[in-house]
Amino acid sequence: QVQLAESGGGLVQPGGSLTLSCAASGSIFSPNTMGWYRQAPGKQRELVAAVTSGGRTSYADSVKGRFTISRDVKNTVSLQMNSLKPEDTAVYYCSLKTARDYWGKGTLVTVSS
């Protein structure tokens, strides 16, 4: 069984920065992809950024140049978010995709003055 533990959400002012972290534990097989999704009120869940076990990254157009995803050998994935905007406000979910999908419980990020 795989478990994902997220941390790092909170309230930040526009233009500020925040880092989210997600630690995966359990039986994790490669290849796999870890990533972050977000869901704003009244909107569908969307992919923010992802990184494969081989290190390849991908980003939503809306966050390119502002967010950076990384992972370490212990299957911890981080999302460094800079130049945050009010429209980045959402619940952010960590995900791990192998033969099936695993999800964290989500962490709220609020960008507001």
MARVOBA-472984 format. One record per residue (C-alpha): residue number from 1; residue in three letters; y, x, z. Coordinates in steps of 0.2 Angstrom, whole numbers. Example, Ala and Ser with C-alpha at 12.3 -4.5 7.8 and 13.67 -1.06 7.14 Angstrom:
<site><n>1</n><res>Ala</res><y>-22</y><x>62</x><z>39</z></site>
<site><n>2</n><res>Ser</res><y>-5</y><x>68</x><z>36</z></site>
//
This chain:
<site><n>1</n><res>Gln</res><y>0</y><x>0</x><z>0</z></site>
<site><n>2</n><res>Val</res><y>17</y><x>6</x><z>-5</z></site>
<site><n>3</n><res>Gln</res><y>32</y><x>4</x><z>6</z></site>
<site><n>4</n><res>Leu</res><y>51</y><x>7</x><z>2</z></site>
<site><n>5</n><res>Ala</res><y>64</y><x>10</x><z>15</z></site>
<site><n>6</n><res>Glu</res><y>82</y><x>8</x><z>10</z></site>
<site><n>7</n><res>Ser</res><y>97</y><x>14</x><z>19</z></site>
<site><n>8</n><res>Gly</res><y>116</y><x>18</x><z>16</z></site>
<site><n>9</n><res>Gly</res><y>124</y><x>1</x><z>11</z></site>
<site><n>10</n><res>Gly</res><y>140</y><x>-5</x><z>19</z></site>
<site><n>11</n><res>Leu</res><y>158</y><x>-9</x><z>16</z></site>
<site><n>12</n><res>Val</res><y>169</y><x>3</x><z>6</z></site>
<site><n>13</n><res>Gln</res><y>186</y><x>2</x><z>-2</z></site>
<site><n>14</n><res>Pro</res><y>189</y><x>2</x><z>-21</z></site>
<site><n>15</n><res>Gly</res><y>189</y><x>20</x><z>-27</z></site>
<site><n>16</n><res>Gly</res><y>178</y><x>25</x><z>-13</z></site>
<site><n>17</n><res>Ser</res><y>160</y><x>33</x><z>-12</z></site>
<site><n>18</n><res>Leu</res><y>144</y><x>28</x><z>-5</z></site>
<site><n>19</n><res>Thr</res><y>126</y><x>35</x><z>-6</z></site>
<site><n>20</n><res>Leu</res><y>110</y><x>24</x><z>-5</z></site>
<site><n>21</n><res>Ser</res><y>93</y><x>32</x><z>-1</z></site>
<site><n>22</n><res>Cys</res><y>76</y><x>25</x><z>-2</z></site>
<site><n>23</n><res>Ala</res><y>60</y><x>33</x><z>5</z></site>
<site><n>24</n><res>Ala</res><y>44</y><x>28</x><z>-3</z></site>
<site><n>25</n><res>Ser</res><y>28</y><x>30</x><z>7</z></site>
<site><n>26</n><res>Gly</res><y>9</y><x>26</x><z>4</z></site>
<site><n>27</n><res>Ser</res><y>-2</y><x>29</x><z>-11</z></site>
<site><n>28</n><res>Ile</res><y>10</y><x>33</x><z>-25</z></site>
<site><n>29</n><res>Phe</res><y>3</y><x>38</x><z>-41</z></site>
<site><n>30</n><res>Ser</res><y>11</y><x>47</x><z>-56</z></site>
<site><n>31</n><res>Pro</res><y>18</y><x>44</x><z>-68</z></site>
<site><n>32</n><res>Asn</res><y>30</y><x>32</x><z>-60</z></site>
<site><n>33</n><res>Thr</res><y>48</y><x>27</x><z>-61</z></site>
<site><n>34</n><res>Met</res><y>60</y><x>24</x><z>-46</z></site>
<site><n>35</n><res>Gly</res><y>76</y><x>16</x><z>-47</z></site>
<site><n>36</n><res>Trp</res><y>90</y><x>5</x><z>-41</z></site>
<site><n>37</n><res>Tyr</res><y>93</y><x>-13</x><z>-46</z></site>
<site><n>38</n><res>Arg</res><y>107</y><x>-24</x><z>-40</z></site>
<site><n>39</n><res>Gln</res><y>110</y><x>-43</x><z>-38</z></site>
<site><n>40</n><res>Ala</res><y>127</y><x>-50</x><z>-36</z></site>
<site><n>41</n><res>Pro</res><y>130</y><x>-68</x><z>-30</z></site>
<site><n>42</n><res>Gly</res><y>126</y><x>-80</x><z>-44</z></site>
<site><n>43</n><res>Lys</res><y>120</y><x>-67</x><z>-56</z></site>
<site><n>44</n><res>Gln</res><y>103</y><x>-60</x><z>-61</z></site>
<site><n>45</n><res>Arg</res><y>96</y><x>-44</x><z>-54</z></site>
<site><n>46</n><res>Glu</res><y>100</y><x>-30</x><z>-66</z></site>
<site><n>47</n><res>Leu</res><y>95</y><x>-12</x><z>-67</z></site>
<site><n>48</n><res>Val</res><y>108</y><x>1</x><z>-61</z></site>
<site><n>49</n><res>Ala</res><y>99</y><x>17</x><z>-63</z></site>
<site><n>50</n><res>Ala</res><y>81</y><x>24</x><z>-64</z></site>
<site><n>51</n><res>Val</res><y>72</y><x>41</x><z>-63</z></site>
<site><n>52</n><res>Thr</res><y>55</y><x>45</x><z>-69</z></site>
<site><n>53</n><res>Ser</res><y>43</y><x>56</x><z>-60</z></site>
<site><n>54</n><res>Gly</res><y>46</y><x>68</x><z>-74</z></site>
<site><n>55</n><res>Gly</res><y>65</y><x>68</x><z>-70</z></site>
<site><n>56</n><res>Arg</res><y>71</y><x>58</x><z>-84</z></site>
<site><n>57</n><res>Thr</res><y>86</y><x>47</x><z>-79</z></site>
<site><n>58</n><res>Ser</res><y>94</y><x>31</x><z>-86</z></site>
<site><n>59</n><res>Tyr</res><y>109</y><x>21</x><z>-82</z></site>
<site><n>60</n><res>Ala</res><y>117</y><x>5</x><z>-85</z></site>
<site><n>61</n><res>Asp</res><y>133</y><x>7</x><z>-96</z></site>
<site><n>62</n><res>Ser</res><y>144</y><x>-1</x><z>-82</z></site>
<site><n>63</n><res>Val</res><y>140</y><x>14</x><z>-70</z></site>
<site><n>64</n><res>Lys</res><y>138</y><x>29</x><z>-82</z></site>
<site><n>65</n><res>Gly</res><y>150</y><x>43</x><z>-76</z></site>
<site><n>66</n><res>Arg</res><y>152</y><x>35</x><z>-59</z></site>
<site><n>67</n><res>Phe</res><y>134</y><x>34</x><z>-52</z></site>
<site><n>68</n><res>Thr</res><y>121</y><x>48</x><z>-51</z></site>
<site><n>69</n><res>Ile</res><y>103</y><x>45</x><z>-47</z></site>
<site><n>70</n><res>Ser</res><y>91</y><x>59</x><z>-40</z></site>
<site><n>71</n><res>Arg</res><y>74</y><x>60</x><z>-32</z></site>
<site><n>72</n><res>Asp</res><y>64</y><x>74</x><z>-23</z></site>
<site><n>73</n><res>Val</res><y>46</y><x>79</x><z>-22</z></site>
<site><n>74</n><res>Lys</res><y>43</y><x>68</x><z>-7</z></site>
<site><n>75</n><res>Asn</res><y>48</y><x>52</x><z>-17</z></site>
<site><n>76</n><res>Thr</res><y>65</y><x>49</x><z>-10</z></site>
<site><n>77</n><res>Val</res><y>77</y><x>42</x><z>-22</z></site>
<site><n>78</n><res>Ser</res><y>96</y><x>43</x><z>-19</z></site>
<site><n>79</n><res>Leu</res><y>110</y><x>34</x><z>-28</z></site>
<site><n>80</n><res>Gln</res><y>127</y><x>43</x><z>-27</z></site>
<site><n>81</n><res>Met</res><y>140</y><x>30</x><z>-31</z></site>
<site><n>82</n><res>Asn</res><y>158</y><x>36</x><z>-34</z></site>
<site><n>83</n><res>Ser</res><y>174</y><x>27</x><z>-40</z></site>
<site><n>84</n><res>Leu</res><y>167</y><x>11</x><z>-33</z></site>
<site><n>85</n><res>Lys</res><y>174</y><x>-6</x><z>-40</z></site>
<site><n>86</n><res>Pro</res><y>174</y><x>-23</x><z>-33</z></site>
<site><n>87</n><res>Glu</res><y>162</y><x>-28</x><z>-46</z></site>
<site><n>88</n><res>Asp</res><y>149</y><x>-16</x><z>-39</z></site>
<site><n>89</n><res>Thr</res><y>148</y><x>-28</x><z>-24</z></site>
<site><n>90</n><res>Ala</res><y>130</y><x>-33</x><z>-24</z></site>
<site><n>91</n><res>Val</res><y>113</y><x>-32</x><z>-14</z></site>
<site><n>92</n><res>Tyr</res><y>105</y><x>-16</x><z>-20</z></site>
<site><n>93</n><res>Tyr</res><y>86</y><x>-15</x><z>-21</z></site>
<site><n>94</n><res>Cys</res><y>75</y><x>0</x><z>-23</z></site>
<site><n>95</n><res>Ser</res><y>61</y><x>-1</x><z>-34</z></site>
<site><n>96</n><res>Leu</res><y>45</y><x>9</x><z>-38</z></site>
<site><n>97</n><res>Lys</res><y>36</y><x>5</x><z>-54</z></site>
<site><n>98</n><res>Thr</res><y>18</y><x>11</x><z>-57</z></site>
<site><n>99</n><res>Ala</res><y>3</y><x>0</x><z>-62</z></site>
<site><n>100</n><res>Arg</res><y>13</y><x>-13</x><z>-52</z></site>
<site><n>101</n><res>Asp</res><y>31</y><x>-15</x><z>-46</z></site>
<site><n>102</n><res>Tyr</res><y>36</y><x>-12</x><z>-28</z></site>
<site><n>103</n><res>Trp</res><y>53</y><x>-18</x><z>-21</z></site>
<site><n>104</n><res>Gly</res><y>63</y><x>-14</x><z>-5</z></site>
<site><n>105</n><res>Lys</res><y>71</y><x>-27</x><z>5</z></site>
<site><n>106</n><res>Gly</res><y>88</y><x>-23</x><z>-2</z></site>
<site><n>107</n><res>Thr</res><y>104</y><x>-16</x><z>6</z></site>
<site><n>108</n><res>Leu</res><y>121</y><x>-24</x><z>4</z></site>
<site><n>109</n><res>Val</res><y>136</y><x>-15</x><z>-4</z></site>
<site><n>110</n><res>Thr</res><y>153</y><x>-22</x><z>-2</z></site>
<site><n>111</n><res>Val</res><y>168</y><x>-15</x><z>-11</z></site>
<site><n>112</n><res>Ser</res><y>184</y><x>-23</x><z>-5</z></site>
<site><n>113</n><res>Ser</res><y>201</y><x>-18</x><z>2</z></site>
//
